[in-house]
Amino acid sequence: MRRIKHRDAVALSVLSASFLLAGELANPVLLGIYERYLVPVLDRPALLALYTVLALFAFTTAFGVVLVLVGGWYFLQGRIPRGRFVLGLGVGLTSLSLLSRLAYHSLVTGSPVPFLLFLTTSFTGIGVLFGVAAHTLMGRYALFVKKRARDAWRRWRRSRRPSRRASRS
């Protein structure tokens, strides 16, 4: 039976993707884009596919969600370098998207503070934090520390078990 490897990084990846997607679905602009650009072309599949891809690129956070989930899948399979790359790409795209929104908001309103307050209280901000945590957790040094901590925990548990001879008497 195959063991699931790196459960903590997989869980953080899934949490990150969930929060990123929840933050993006809570955005009312996405619904407006769907109603304005995608609904009128539902009967033309080629144009619908093109507009859907353009909408995904317009909201790179949604595209980052897919990459974060794929990175978690690679962690699940034990392919750490590939998973770190894909997860880092997803979190990086999301962060760049948020930076572009921050720059736009700063230009329009003159202050980035309202957007930063919104970001810190939204699901998207929490999702980015979970993604960075998963990426950091699967670093080479972090894997070394996890292995040593697991071995120390096993030695400690082994030393605390009562011996079989003591339990028979």
C-alpha positions in Angstrom: 0.0 0.0 0.0 1.4 3.4 -1.0 1.9 5.9 1.8 1.0 9.5 1.3 4.2 11.6 1.5 4.4 15.1 2.9 0.9 15.3 4.2 1.5 18.7 5.8 2.6 20.3 2.5 -0.3 18.7 0.7 -2.7 20.0 3.3 -1.2 23.5 3.1 -1.4 23.5 -0.7 -5.1 22.5 -0.6 -5.9 25.1 2.0 -4.0 27.7 0.0 -5.9 26.9 -3.2 -9.2 26.8 -1.3 -8.6 30.3 0.2 -7.4 31.7 -3.1 -10.4 30.4 -5.0 -12.8 31.6 -2.3 -11.2 35.0 -2.4 -11.6 35.1 -6.2 -15.2 33.9 -6.2 -16.1 36.5 -3.6 -15.0 39.2 -6.0 -18.0 40.8 -7.7 -16.0 41.8 -10.7 -15.6 38.2 -11.8 -19.4 37.8 -12.0 -19.7 41.0 -14.0 -17.1 39.7 -16.5 -19.1 36.5 -16.8 -22.3 38.3 -17.4 -20.9 40.9 -19.8 -18.5 38.9 -21.9 -19.2 35.1 -21.6 -23.0 34.9 -21.5 -23.5 36.6 -24.9 -21.1 34.1 -26.7 -22.4 30.8 -25.1 -23.7 29.6 -28.5 -20.3 30.1 -30.2 -17.8 27.6 -28.7 -14.6 29.0 -30.3 -15.3 32.5 -29.1 -16.4 31.2 -25.7 -13.1 29.3 -25.3 -11.1 32.4 -26.3 -13.0 34.7 -23.9 -12.7 32.1 -21.1 -8.9 31.9 -21.5 -8.7 35.7 -21.6 -10.9 35.9 -18.4 -8.5 33.4 -16.7 -5.5 35.5 -17.6 -7.3 38.7 -16.5 -7.7 37.1 -13.1 -4.4 35.3 -12.6 -5.4 34.4 -9.1 -7.8 31.8 -10.5 -5.0 30.5 -12.7 -2.7 30.5 -9.7 -5.2 28.2 -7.9 -4.8 25.6 -10.5 -1.0 25.7 -10.3 -1.1 25.5 -6.5 -3.3 22.4 -6.6 -0.9 20.8 -9.2 2.0 21.6 -6.9 0.2 19.9 -4.0 -0.4 16.9 -6.3 3.3 16.6 -7.0 4.0 16.8 -3.3 1.6 13.9 -2.8 3.5 11.9 -5.3 6.9 12.7 -3.7 8.1 14.9 -6.6 9.4 17.7 -4.4 11.4 19.9 -6.8 8.7 19.9 -9.4 6.0 20.5 -6.8 7.9 23.4 -5.3 8.4 25.0 -8.8 4.7 24.7 -9.8 3.5 25.9 -6.3 5.9 28.8 -6.4 4.7 29.7 -9.9 1.1 29.7 -8.7 1.8 31.7 -5.6 4.0 34.1 -7.6 1.4 34.7 -10.2 -1.1 35.4 -7.5 1.2 37.8 -5.8 2.0 39.6 -9.0 -1.8 39.9 -9.6 -2.2 41.3 -6.2 0.7 43.8 -6.7 -0.9 45.0 -10.0 -4.2 45.5 -8.2 -2.3 47.3 -5.4 -0.6 49.6 -7.9 -3.9 50.3 -9.7 -5.6 51.1 -6.4 -2.8 53.4 -5.4 -3.0 55.3 -8.6 -6.8 55.6 -8.5 -7.4 56.5 -4.9 -3.9 57.9 -4.0 -3.4 55.5 -1.1 -2.7 51.8 -0.9 -4.0 51.5 2.7 -7.7 50.6 1.9 -6.6 47.8 -0.5 -4.0 46.5 2.0 -6.7 46.4 4.7 -9.0 44.6 2.3 -6.3 42.1 1.4 -5.4 41.3 5.0 -9.0 40.5 5.8 -9.8 38.6 2.6 -9.5 34.9 1.8 -7.0 35.7 -1.0 -4.4 37.1 1.5 -4.8 34.1 3.7 -4.4 31.8 0.7 -1.2 33.5 -0.3 0.2 33.0 3.2 -0.7 29.3 3.2 1.0 28.9 -0.2 4.2 30.6 1.0 4.1 28.3 4.0 3.8 25.2 1.9 6.6 26.4 -0.4 8.9 27.1 2.5 8.0 23.8 4.2 9.1 21.8 1.2 12.6 23.5 1.0 15.7 21.3 1.3 16.5 22.5 4.8 12.9 22.2 5.9 12.8 18.6 4.7 16.0 17.8 6.6 14.5 19.3 9.8 11.3 17.4 9.3 13.2 14.1 8.9 15.3 14.8 12.0 12.3 15.8 14.1 10.4 12.7 13.0 13.3 10.4 14.0 13.7 12.2 17.4 9.9 11.7 18.0 10.1 8.0 17.1 13.1 7.5 19.4 11.3 9.3 22.3 8.1 7.2 21.8 10.2 4.0 21.6 11.9 4.9 24.9 8.6 5.6 26.7 6.9 2.3 25.8 6.8 -0.3 28.6 8.9 -3.3 27.8 7.1 -6.6 27.2 8.9 -8.3 30.1 7.7 -5.7 32.6 4.1 -6.0 31.3 4.0 -9.9 31.7 5.0 -10.0 35.4 
